Amino acid sequence: MTLGSDVSALTTTAANAAAKGLSIVVPVYNEAAGLAALHQRICDLAKTLRQRYRLACEVVYVDDGSADATLSIARSLPADAIDVQVVSLSRNFGKEAALMAGLDHARLGAVMFMDGDGQHPPALIEQLVRHWIDDGYDVVYTAKAHRDNETFLRRVAVHGFYALINWGARQKIPEDAGDFRLLSPRAVTALRQLPERNRFFKGLASWIGFRQIRVDYEPAARAHGVTTFNAARLLGLSIEGLTSFSVAPLRFASLLGVALAGVAFLFGLSILWEVFTTGKQVPGYPSLVVGLMTIGGVQLIMIGIVGEYIGKILSELKARPIYFVAEHSEKHFDADTAGDASNRTAAE
């Protein structure tokens, strides 16, 4: 019985990478105002990639239960220099499920994930593709160059999150890395073979290994609307990521329990010492109440942490699908027809 997987046959080189093609997965949620403009920018990049690398491209828009006209606009997007797939989920399943739906429907070899709000600049796609085709990297991920425009508390919270999730981990998740990344065909195959339903793509894309490189970038300002990720949702996603990918919270709970037990033991010794040396009884009520409240609060925290992991186990045991597709459509770009039209235009 083989417990590993051999994906060496999918290794790409500069000579054969273009033949694999590139699928660009774009999860969208209420992005009707800017979707057409984003699609035009992606089409322009697809033309450049076709000319420079002879790289066939497709874009997979995953509508994650949008409440506006996002789906109808996605249906009308033209297959201009790029194949277009529109995958509409039956409801809002969340970004991780939308990414998985896009990964499942991607038909070409390499896969790139990017957001649909326009903050991931399409112009950066060419650089990511160059690192894959010319430099031979399997995972090309992007990260914010800095967080100078964020509040001090948010910067501290982000740093604390990565410190905790990487605590004791053999494969570290790069700090500030985002979902905007490119995966080579063998990295895509490896990611598809991971069976868990509670997925944290940033962690899994790092865990699979292979040659990886970081590309720093400045996120563009949102051209429309406001982000739906408020403090509560970000906290929820952080807890989801921690409990899906790391056992660091359990380790922290165990160490905290050991520390409190040690403090309680030392406190008990100090009481005995004072009784034996001075004969005085230490007043018990304040210390008793403080001790009970401390231990009770810590126990509730530990029960909550364990409960999060038990919930993950229950979710995995139920083995429910992580998404349902309500509608799926495809449009194909005819390269031969486009080439004939281009030749006729040049001749005229």
Residue pairs with C-beta under 8 A, 6 or more apart in sequence:
5 189
5 190
5 193
7 186
7 189
7 190
8 186
10 109
10 184
10 185
10 186
10 189
11 186
12 20
12 109
12 110
12 132
12 133
12 136
12 184
12 185
12 186
13 136
14 133
14 134
14 136
17 53
17 55
17 110
17 132
17 133
17 184
18 53
18 54
18 55
18 56
18 133
19 109
20 108
20 109
20 110
20 185
21 55
21 56
21 57
21 58
21 107
21 108
21 109
21 110
22 49
22 55
22 56
22 57
22 58
22 108
22 109
22 110
22 111
22 112
22 129
22 182
23 57
23 58
23 59
23 60
23 102
23 106
23 107
23 108
23 109
23 110
23 111
23 112
24 42
24 57
24 58
24 59
24 60
24 82
24 111
24 112
24 114
24 125
25 59
25 60
25 62
25 99
25 102
25 103
25 106
25 111
25 112
25 113
25 114
26 38
26 42
26 59
26 60
26 61
26 62
26 102
26 114
26 115
26 116
27 62
27 64
27 95
27 98
27 99
27 102
27 115
27 116
28 35
28 61
28 62
28 63
28 64
28 66
28 70
28 74
28 116
29 63
29 64
29 65
29 66
29 70
29 92
29 95
29 98
29 116
29 228
30 66
30 67
30 68
30 70
30 225
30 228
31 38
31 66
31 70
31 116
31 117
31 225
32 66
32 68
32 69
32 70
32 73
33 223
33 224
33 225
34 116
34 117
34 118
34 223
34 224
34 225
35 61
35 70
35 73
35 74
35 77
35 116
36 73
36 77
37 118
37 223
38 116
38 118
38 122
39 59
39 77
39 84
41 122
41 123
42 59
42 82
42 122
42 125
43 78
43 80
43 81
43 82
44 81
44 122
45 122
45 123
45 125
45 126
46 57
46 59
46 81
46 82
47 81
48 126
49 55
49 57
49 125
49 126
49 129
50 56
50 57
50 81
50 335
52 126
53 129
53 133
55 129
55 133
56 83
56 108
56 335
57 81
57 82
57 83
57 108
58 82
58 83
58 84
58 85
58 106
58 107
58 108
59 82
59 83
59 84
59 85
60 85
60 87
60 102
60 105
60 106
61 74
61 77
61 84
61 85
61 86
61 87
61 116
62 87
62 89
62 98
62 99
62 101
62 102
62 105
63 70
63 71
63 74
63 86
63 87
63 88
63 89
64 89
64 92
64 93
64 94
64 95
64 97
64 98
65 89
65 90
65 91
65 92
65 93
71 86
71 88
71 327
74 86
74 88
75 86
75 329
77 84
77 86
77 331
78 84
78 331
79 331
79 332
79 333
80 333
81 333
81 338
82 333
83 107
83 330
83 331
83 332
83 333
84 330
84 331
85 105
85 107
85 328
85 329
85 330
85 331
86 327
86 328
86 329
86 330
87 101
87 102
87 105
87 325
87 327
87 328
88 325
88 326
88 327
88 328
89 97
89 98
89 101
89 323
89 324
89 325
89 326
90 323
90 324
90 325
90 326
91 324
93 101
93 322
93 323
95 179
96 199
96 200
96 201
96 240
96 322
97 322
97 323
98 323
99 113
99 179
99 199
99 201
100 199
100 322
100 323
101 323
101 325
102 111
102 113
103 111
103 188
103 191
103 192
104 192
105 328
106 188
109 184
109 185
109 188
110 132
110 182
110 183
110 184
110 185
110 188
111 182
111 183
111 188
112 125
112 128
112 181
112 182
112 183
113 179
113 180
113 181
113 183
113 201
114 120
114 122
114 125
114 179
114 180
115 179
115 180
117 222
117 223
117 225
117 227
118 220
118 222
118 223
118 224
119 219
119 220
119 221
119 222
120 142
120 178
120 180
120 219
120 220
121 217
121 220
124 142
124 180
124 215
124 217
127 215
128 140
128 142
128 181
128 182
128 215
129 182
131 137
131 140
131 182
131 213
131 215
132 138
132 140
132 182
132 184
135 213
136 211
137 184
137 211
137 212
137 213
138 183
138 184
138 186
138 187
138 210
138 211
138 212
139 181
139 182
139 183
139 184
139 187
139 205
139 206
139 208
139 210
139 211
139 212
139 213
140 181
140 182
140 212
140 213
140 215
141 174
141 177
141 178
141 180
141 181
141 182
141 205
141 206
141 212
141 213
141 214
141 215
142 177
142 178
142 180
142 181
142 214
142 215
142 216
142 217
143 174
143 175
143 176
143 177
143 178
143 214
143 215
143 216
143 217
144 176
144 178
144 216
144 217
144 218
144 219
145 216
145 217
145 218
147 154
147 155
147 158
147 176
150 158
158 175
158 176
159 175
161 238
161 241
161 242
162 173
162 175
162 176
164 242
164 246
164 248
164 249
164 252
165 173
165 203
165 241
165 242
165 245
165 246
165 248
166 172
166 173
166 246
166 248
167 246
167 248
167 251
167 252
168 247
168 248
168 251
169 246
169 248
171 206
171 207
171 209
172 206
173 202
173 203
173 206
173 245
174 206
174 214
177 202
177 206
177 214
178 202
179 201
179 202
180 217
181 205
183 191
183 205
184 210
186 210
187 205
187 208
187 210
190 208
190 210
191 204
191 205
191 208
194 204
194 208
196 244
196 316
197 315
197 316
197 319
197 320
197 322
198 240
198 243
198 244
198 312
198 315
198 316
199 244
199 322
200 240
200 241
200 244
200 245
202 241
203 241
203 244
203 245
203 246
204 245
206 212
207 245
229 237
239 308
242 248
242 249
243 249
243 308
243 309
243 311
243 312
244 312
249 305
249 308
250 305
250 306
250 309
252 305
253 301
253 302
253 305
253 306
256 298
256 302
257 298
257 302
260 294
260 295
260 298
264 291
264 295
267 287
267 291
271 282
274 280
274 282
275 281
275 282
